[in-house]
Amino acid sequence: MQSIRQRGFTLIKVMLLSSVASVVVFAAFKDTLVQERLSGNYQKDLNARLLAEKGVIERGQALKAALTNNPNLTLEQAVQQIGAGLGSGELDGTSFDAQLSVNGDEVAIASLGQRYDDQAQARMISYFKYTPPERSSVFQNAVTGCKGVNLAGSGLVDSYDSTQGSYEETRTSNGDVNTVIGDADVVLNGHSPIMGDVKASGILYLKGSSPVVGTVQSNTGIDISAGSGVRVDGDVLTQGFVKHNGGQITGILRANGDVTMKWGAEILNQNRAELDIMYGGSGSFQSSHVQDGLHYSADRFNVNPEVEAVRVYDPSSPDYDPNDPDKECDPLALPLNMSSVIDSNNSYADFSVGAQTDYVFTPAEGRYIRGGSSTWSSSPADIYLFQHLTQNHGQGNGSSEYVFGMKNMKLTSDGTITIEGGDVIWLVDGDLKMTGHTSITIKAGSSLAIFVTGKVDFGASAVVVTEREGLTDSGFPSLSIFSSYSGQNGVTMRGASSMYAVVYAPVTSIAMRGSGQFYGTIRGATIDATGGSGVHFDEALKNFNLGNGGVTTPAKLEFMGWRFESGEDYQAPDEEEE
């Protein structure tokens, strides 16, 4: 009987232990379930965060790509182009929605990452600083003579800004003169003041009687002829020699080579730099050449200075070749690509306007308004230089340019041509010549762009009138001439009347023989000005958006910081406070 009772108690103990174990197991199951749910929620939150980061990364990369592919887009235009970003993750039920906003130069990318819709949400906001692209326009100077400049006339070289007003209202001293190719000299041999810097890759000769109001700089040497008064109203900098034969330098002199100063030559050092002069070679001075009682021949002055070289090449040139510096005059690679603009196998015919004949060109057609009756329709083309410009032509095909092709263009006697109604483009596979009392009038808001393979000659009595100077609303200059001619005197201007133009003739010489004033900019292999024509650089032309748009350094997006918000903090874009 006792044995039976013992066995019964054992059974009860086993049942009690089993019950306790069951309670423990169920408690462990519950804890495990809670932990599993916590882990799942954490995993969902982590997935939401990763999706939010993915949205930021994808939108940031898309924005960078848009700015790189088209550097002429503004930040706002790039953001508008790529729009919002909607996407999904690799797991089912994962998605993101990235929105961009702009505030000045700051870009905010707000990305909402979600897992199973509202079960897990995370919003990441990243901030980027936008740095616009750096530009170096082809048209930075009044006069660019790649292989040399000879200014022997009596006209003033200076600058103004047609976007701010007339020449008389906005005159400035940025009428720079420079050369591009190594050992290209600049000779200033007239009575024309230069209101701007002069940079020569070769020797700079100052032989005229008028001053240079700016810095003069040379890689080879600077030769200042005998004279009196101010010769350089600025600094004299060279990696070579200096011969200072007379007159005043109002700034300082720095030369890596030899320096010779004659009687009557002075360095005024008006900005009170520590030393009037520094030179790395030998020095030849007169007894009057002292600073603070110390002669210029003293060791204190005979120290090789650091002089920046005149830049003699353009690495951004599409045709850049360091072994062929002649190409460096042509950053637009015009002769190389002229065949894509004017087909050498074309069937163009000569075009002329003669005595008692008036002709009108619009972008769509050309027609006689006196002396004839035929009309001429333009045809579509693709001009590589205008890839970032939209011609105002009024045609249905906005992506193409509309052009008039001719073999030779001649305007004679008292014939006239009027340009109106938008941006007109001529392709001249030959010479362009104006003789007699002829005129071309470009109406306000219109422009004329001329591509020419032969010579351009504006006669002494020829007149080119631009009713409004500068760039049109579509970005074209009132008159622009692009020449691929490679012989001598490819562009000659003889007129006595004023003229506004962009002249780009990188492989031929430009001769200025007239007495009229020239407004705009000139770039040629060599520039030879012997008339009384002044050159007045229109600084608005720095914004003439040709080729790659002048971009030397692309736009940048710099990461500034980020923060996360929980899904509870998120508001849809249309619910956010203004």
C-alpha positions in Angstrom: 0.0 0.0 0.0 2.9 2.4 0.8 4.6 1.5 -2.4 1.5 2.4 -4.4 1.3 5.8 -2.5 5.0 6.5 -3.3 4.4 5.7 -7.0 1.4 8.1 -7.0 3.4 10.9 -5.5 6.1 10.4 -8.1 3.5 10.7 -10.8 2.3 13.9 -9.2 5.9 15.3 -9.0 6.4 14.5 -12.7 3.2 16.2 -13.6 4.2 19.3 -11.5 7.6 19.4 -13.1 6.0 19.0 -16.6 3.7 21.8 -15.8 6.5 24.0 -14.7 8.5 23.1 -17.7 5.5 23.9 -19.9 5.2 27.3 -18.3 8.9 28.0 -18.9 8.7 26.8 -22.5 5.6 28.9 -23.2 7.3 31.9 -21.6 10.4 31.3 -23.7 8.2 31.0 -26.8 6.5 34.3 -26.0 9.8 36.0 -25.4 11.1 34.5 -28.6 8.1 35.8 -30.5 8.6 39.3 -29.1 12.2 39.2 -30.0 11.3 38.0 -33.5 8.8 40.7 -33.9 11.3 43.3 -32.7 13.9 41.9 -35.1 11.4 42.0 -37.9 10.5 45.6 -37.2 14.1 46.5 -36.9 14.8 44.8 -40.2 11.9 46.7 -41.8 13.2 50.0 -40.4 16.7 49.2 -41.7 15.3 48.3 -45.1 13.4 51.6 -45.1 16.6 53.5 -44.2 18.5 51.7 -46.9 15.8 52.5 -49.5 15.9 56.2 -48.4 19.7 56.2 -48.9 19.2 54.5 -52.3 16.8 57.3 -53.4 19.3 60.0 -52.4 22.2 58.2 -54.2 20.2 57.7 -57.4 18.8 61.2 -57.6 22.3 62.7 -56.7 23.9 60.7 -59.5 21.2 61.7 -62.0 21.6 65.3 -61.1 25.4 65.1 -61.6 24.9 63.4 -64.9 22.5 66.1 -66.1 24.9 68.8 -65.2 27.9 67.0 -66.8 26.0 66.1 -70.0 24.8 69.7 -70.5 26.9 72.2 -68.6 24.8 75.0 -69.9 21.8 73.9 -67.7 21.2 76.0 -64.7 20.8 74.2 -61.4 17.0 74.7 -61.5 16.8 73.5 -65.1 18.8 70.3 -64.2 16.5 69.6 -61.2 13.4 70.1 -63.4 14.9 67.9 -66.1 15.5 64.8 -63.9 12.3 65.3 -61.8 11.4 63.2 -58.8 12.7 59.7 -58.3 10.4 56.7 -57.8 11.9 53.3 -57.4 11.8 49.9 -55.7 14.2 47.7 -53.9 15.2 44.1 -54.5 12.9 42.9 -51.8 9.1 42.7 -52.2 7.3 45.6 -50.7 10.2 48.0 -50.7 10.1 51.4 -52.5 11.5 54.9 -52.3 10.3 58.4 -53.4 13.1 61.0 -53.7 12.3 64.7 -54.1 14.7 67.5 -55.0 14.5 71.2 -53.9 16.8 74.2 -54.6 17.6 77.1 -52.3 20.2 79.3 -53.8 23.3 77.2 -54.3 22.1 74.4 -52.0 20.3 71.3 -53.2 18.3 69.2 -50.8 17.3 65.6 -51.7 14.5 64.3 -49.4 14.0 60.5 -49.9 11.3 58.5 -48.3 12.1 54.8 -48.0 9.2 52.3 -47.3 8.8 48.6 -46.4 5.3 47.3 -46.8 3.9 50.8 -47.2 3.2 52.3 -43.8 4.7 49.4 -41.7 8.1 51.0 -41.9 9.1 54.4 -43.2 12.4 56.4 -43.0 13.1 59.8 -44.5 16.6 60.8 -45.3 17.4 64.4 -46.2 20.9 65.1 -47.7 22.3 68.5 -48.5 24.7 69.4 -51.3 26.4 72.6 -52.2 26.3 73.5 -55.9 29.4 75.1 -57.6 28.6 76.2 -61.1 31.0 75.4 -64.0 33.9 77.6 -64.6 33.9 79.1 -68.1 36.6 80.6 -70.2 35.0 82.0 -73.3 36.9 82.1 -76.6 36.1 85.8 -76.6 37.9 87.1 -73.5 39.9 89.9 -75.1 39.5 92.8 -77.4 42.3 91.6 -79.7 43.8 88.1 -79.9 46.5 87.7 -82.5 47.6 84.1 -82.1 50.9 84.5 -83.9 51.3 88.2 -83.5 49.7 91.6 -83.1 50.8 94.9 -84.7 48.8 97.9 -83.6 50.3 100.9 -85.5 47.2 103.0 -85.8 45.8 105.8 -83.7 42.6 104.2 -82.4 41.8 103.6 -78.7 41.5 100.0 -77.5 39.2 99.6 -74.5 35.9 97.9 -73.5 32.3 98.3 -72.6 29.2 96.2 -71.9 26.3 96.3 -74.3 24.0 94.7 -71.8 24.4 97.7 -69.4 24.2 100.5 -72.0 25.9 102.2 -74.8 29.7 102.4 -75.3 29.7 106.0 -74.1 27.7 105.0 -70.9 29.7 101.9 -69.9 33.3 102.4 -71.0 35.8 100.3 -69.0 39.4 99.4 -69.1 39.3 95.7 -70.0 40.4 96.0 -73.6 43.0 93.3 -73.3 45.4 92.4 -76.2 47.2 89.1 -76.3 48.9 86.4 -78.3 48.5 82.6 -77.9 51.3 80.7 -79.6 54.8 80.6 -78.3 57.2 83.4 -79.4 54.4 85.5 -80.9 55.3 89.2 -80.6 53.1 92.2 -79.8 54.1 95.5 -81.4 52.4 98.7 -80.2 53.7 101.3 -82.5 51.1 104.0 -82.8 49.3 106.7 -80.9 46.6 104.5 -79.5 46.2 104.0 -75.8 45.5 100.5 -74.6 43.0 100.4 -71.8 43.7 96.9 -70.6 46.3 94.3 -70.1 48.8 93.3 -72.8 50.1 89.7 -72.9 52.7 88.5 -75.3 54.0 84.9 -75.6 57.0 86.5 -77.5 58.5 90.0 -77.2 56.3 93.0 -76.3 57.5 96.1 -78.0 56.1 99.4 -76.7 57.1 101.9 -79.4 54.1 104.2 -79.4 53.6 107.4 -77.6 50.4 106.5 -75.7 50.4 104.4 -72.5 49.2 100.9 -71.7 46.7 101.3 -68.9 47.1 97.9 -67.3 49.7 95.2 -66.7 52.1 94.2 -69.5 53.4 90.7 -69.5 55.7 88.6 -71.7 57.3 85.2 -71.8 60.3 86.5 -73.8 61.0 90.1 -73.1 59.7 93.7 -73.0 61.2 96.5 -74.9 60.1 100.0 -74.0 61.3 102.6 -76.4 62.6 106.1 -75.5 60.0 108.5 -74.4 58.5 110.5 -71.6 55.5 110.5 -69.4 53.6 107.3 -68.3 54.4 104.4 -70.6 52.9 101.6 -68.5 50.2 102.5 -66.0 50.6 99.2 -64.2 53.1 96.5 -63.7 55.8 95.1 -66.0 56.2 91.3 -65.7 58.3 89.0 -67.9 60.2 85.7 -67.8 62.8 87.3 -70.0 64.5 90.6 -70.4 63.4 94.3 -70.0 64.8 97.2 -71.9 63.4 100.4 -70.3 64.6 103.3 -72.4 62.4 106.1 -71.1 59.2 107.2 -69.4 57.4 105.9 -66.3 56.2 102.6 -65.1 53.7 103.4 -62.4 53.8 99.9 -60.9 56.6 97.5 -60.3 59.1 95.6 -62.6 59.7 91.9 -62.3 62.0 90.0 -64.7 63.7 86.7 -64.7 66.3 87.9 -67.2 68.5 90.9 -67.7 67.2 94.5 -67.1 68.6 97.7 -68.7 67.3 101.1 -67.7 68.4 104.3 -69.4 68.3 107.9 -68.2 64.8 109.2 -67.9 63.4 105.7 -67.2 61.5 105.5 -63.9 59.7 102.9 -61.8 57.2 104.8 -59.6 55.9 101.8 -57.5 52.8 103.8 -56.6 51.2 100.9 -54.6 54.3 100.9 -52.3 55.4 97.3 -52.9 58.5 96.3 -50.8 60.8 96.4 -53.9 60.5 98.6 -57.0 62.4 96.0 -59.1 63.4 92.3 -59.0 65.5 90.7 -61.7 67.2 87.3 -62.1 69.9 88.2 -64.6 72.3 91.1 -64.9 71.3 94.7 -64.4 72.5 98.0 -66.1 71.2 101.1 -64.3 71.9 104.8 -64.0 72.9 106.6 -60.8 69.4 107.9 -60.3 67.9 104.4 -60.2 67.7 103.9 -56.4 65.1 102.9 -53.8 65.4 104.2 -50.2 69.0 105.2 -51.0 69.9 101.7 -52.3 71.0 101.3 -56.0 69.1 98.9 -58.2 72.3 96.9 -58.8 72.3 95.9 -55.1 71.9 92.2 -54.2 68.6 93.0 -52.6 67.1 93.7 -56.0 69.1 91.1 -58.0 66.8 88.2 -56.9 65.0 86.0 -59.4 61.2 86.6 -59.0 58.4 84.3 -59.6 56.7 85.5 -62.8 53.7 83.7 -64.1 53.9 82.6 -67.8 51.6 83.9 -70.4 49.4 81.0 -71.3 50.3 79.8 -74.8 47.9 77.0 -75.4 44.3 76.0 -74.8 44.0 72.4 -73.5 40.2 72.6 -73.8 40.5 72.9 -77.6 38.8 70.0 -79.3 41.8 69.8 -81.7 44.4 70.2 -78.9 47.8 68.8 -79.8 50.8 69.9 -77.7 53.1 68.9 -80.5 51.4 71.2 -83.0 50.9 74.6 -81.3 49.5 76.2 -84.4 46.2 74.5 -83.6 46.0 76.4 -80.3 44.8 79.5 -82.0 41.6 77.6 -82.9 39.8 76.3 -79.7 36.7 75.9 -81.8 38.4 73.6 -84.3 36.8 75.5 -87.1 39.0 74.5 -90.1 38.9 70.9 -88.9 35.1 70.9 -88.8 34.2 73.3 -91.6 33.5 70.4 -93.9 30.6 69.4 -91.6 29.3 73.0 -91.9 29.9 73.5 -95.6 30.0 70.4 -97.8 32.9 70.8 -100.3 30.8 68.9 -102.9 27.9 71.3 -102.6 26.0 72.7 -105.6 25.9 76.3 -104.3 25.6 79.1 -106.9 27.1 82.6 -106.7 24.9 85.3 -105.1 25.2 89.0 -105.8 23.3 92.1 -105.1 24.2 95.0 -107.4 23.1 98.5 -108.5 19.7 99.7 -107.5 18.9 96.4 -105.9 17.6 95.8 -102.4 17.4 92.3 -100.8 15.9 91.1 -97.5 16.8 88.0 -95.6 14.8 86.4 -92.9 15.7 83.0 -91.4 13.2 81.3 -93.7 13.6 83.1 -97.0 15.4 85.7 -99.0 13.6 88.0 -101.4 14.0 91.1 -103.6 12.2 94.2 -102.5 13.7 96.2 -105.4 15.4 95.2 -108.6 14.2 91.6 -108.8 11.4 89.2 -108.1 12.7 85.7 -107.2 12.7 84.2 -103.6 15.0 81.8 -101.9 14.1 79.4 -99.1 16.6 78.3 -96.4 17.3 74.7 -95.8 17.9 72.8 -92.5 21.5 72.0 -91.3 23.3 71.0 -88.2 26.1 73.4 -87.2 28.3 72.0 -84.4 29.2 75.4 -82.9 25.5 76.1 -82.2 24.7 73.0 -80.2 23.9 75.1 -77.1 22.1 77.8 -79.0 18.6 77.7 -80.4 18.3 79.8 -83.6 15.3 82.0 -83.8 14.1 80.8 -87.3 10.3 80.2 -86.8 10.5 76.8 -88.4 8.9 73.6 -87.1 12.1 71.8 -86.6 13.6 73.5 -83.5 16.7 71.2 -83.3 18.1 72.2 -86.7 19.6 75.4 -88.0 18.2 76.9 -91.2 20.9 78.3 -93.6 21.4 79.9 -97.0 24.3 78.3 -99.0 26.1 80.3 -101.7 29.3 79.9 -103.6 30.5 83.5 -103.5 28.7 86.5 -102.1 29.2 89.9 -103.7 27.5 93.2 -102.8 28.4 96.0 -105.3 27.5 99.5 -106.3 24.7 100.8 -104.1 23.1 97.4 -103.4 21.6 96.8 -99.9 20.8 93.8 -97.8 18.5 93.8 -94.8 18.5 91.1 -92.1 15.3 90.9 -90.1 12.9 88.5 -88.4 15.4 86.4 -86.4 18.8 84.8 -86.7 20.0 84.4 -90.3 22.9 82.1 -91.2 25.0 82.3 -94.4 27.3 79.5 -95.6 29.7 81.0 -98.2 31.9 78.5 -99.9 34.1 81.1 -101.5 34.7 84.9 -101.0 32.5 87.5 -99.4 33.1 91.0 -100.8 31.4 94.4 -100.3 32.5 97.2 -102.7 31.1 100.6 -103.6 28.4 102.3 -101.4 26.8 99.1 -100.3 25.3 98.3 -96.9 24.1 95.5 -94.8 21.6 96.5 -92.1 20.8 94.1 -89.2 17.5 95.0 -87.6 17.2 95.1 -83.8 16.6 91.6 -82.4 18.0 89.9 -85.5 21.5 88.6 -86.3 23.7 87.4 -89.1 26.2 84.6 -88.7 28.5 84.0 -91.7 30.7 80.9 -92.3 33.2 81.5 -95.1 35.9 79.5 -96.7 37.4 82.3 -98.8 38.4 85.9 -98.2 36.3 88.5 -96.6 36.7 92.1 -97.8 34.7 95.1 -96.5 35.4 98.0 -98.9 36.3 101.5 -97.9 32.7 102.8 -98.5 30.9 99.7 -97.4 28.7 100.0 -94.3 27.5 97.4 -91.8 24.7 98.7 -89.5 23.6 96.8 -86.4 20.6 98.5 -84.9 21.2 96.8 -81.6 24.6 95.7 -80.5 25.4 92.6 -78.4 23.6 89.3 -78.2 20.1 88.6 -79.3 17.6 87.0 -77.0 18.5 83.6 -78.6 22.2 84.2 -77.8 23.6 85.1 -81.2 25.8 88.3 -81.7 24.4 90.9 -84.0 27.1 89.9 -86.6 29.6 87.0 -86.4 32.1 85.9 -89.0 33.8 82.5 -88.9 36.5 82.0 -91.4 38.5 78.9 -92.2 40.6 80.6 -94.8 44.3 79.8 -94.4 46.0 82.3 -96.8 47.2 85.9 -96.1 44.7 88.7 -95.3 41.7 86.5 -95.1 39.7 89.3 -93.5 40.2 92.9 -94.5 38.3 95.9 -93.1 38.8 99.2 -94.9 35.6 101.1 -94.0 35.4 104.5 -92.5 32.1 103.7 -90.7 31.7 102.0 -87.4 31.1 98.3 -87.3 30.0 95.7 -84.7 31.1 92.1 -85.1 32.7 89.0 -83.7 35.5 88.0 -86.1 36.9 84.5 -85.7 39.6 83.7 -88.3 42.2 81.5 -86.5 44.4 80.5 -89.4 44.6 83.7 -91.4 45.7 87.3 -90.9 43.2 90.1 -90.2 44.0 93.6 -91.7 42.4 96.7 -90.3 42.9 99.6 -92.7 39.9 101.7 -92.0 39.3 104.7 -89.8 35.9 103.6 -88.4 35.5 102.3 -84.9 35.2 98.6 -84.4 33.0 97.2 -81.6 33.1 93.5 -80.6 36.1 91.3 -80.6 38.7 90.0 -83.1 40.6 86.7 -83.1 43.0 85.8 -85.9 46.4 84.2 -86.7 47.8 87.8 -86.8 46.3 91.2 -86.4 47.7 94.1 -88.3 46.0 97.4 -87.6 47.4 100.5 -89.3 44.4 102.7 -89.7 42.7 104.9 -87.1 40.1 102.3 -86.1 39.8 101.8 -82.4 38.8 98.4 -81.0 36.1 98.4 -78.3 35.6 95.0 -76.7 32.0 94.2 -75.8 32.3 92.2 -72.6 28.8 90.8 -73.2 30.4 88.5 -75.8 32.0 86.5 -73.0 28.5 84.9 -72.8 28.5 83.9 -76.5 27.9 80.2 -75.9 29.7 78.4 -78.6 30.9 74.8 -78.9 31.2 73.4 -75.4 30.0 76.6 -74.0 33.4 77.6 -72.9 33.3 75.2 -70.0 36.7 74.5 -68.6 35.7 73.0 -65.2 32.3 71.2 -64.9 29.8 71.9 -62.2 30.2 70.2 -58.8 27.9 68.9 -56.1 29.7 68.8 -52.7 28.0 66.7 -50.0 27.4 68.9 -46.9 25.5 66.6 -44.5 22.4 64.6 -43.8 19.7 63.7 -41.3 17.1 60.9 -40.8 13.5 61.4 -39.9 11.1 58.7 -38.7 8.1 57.9 -40.8 5.9 59.6 -38.2 7.7 62.9 -39.0 7.2 62.6 -42.7 4.7 64.8 -44.6 3.9 64.4 -48.3 5.4 67.2 -50.4 2.0 68.9 -50.9 1.4 68.8 -47.1 4.7 70.5 -46.1 4.6 74.0 -44.8 5.7 76.7 -47.3 
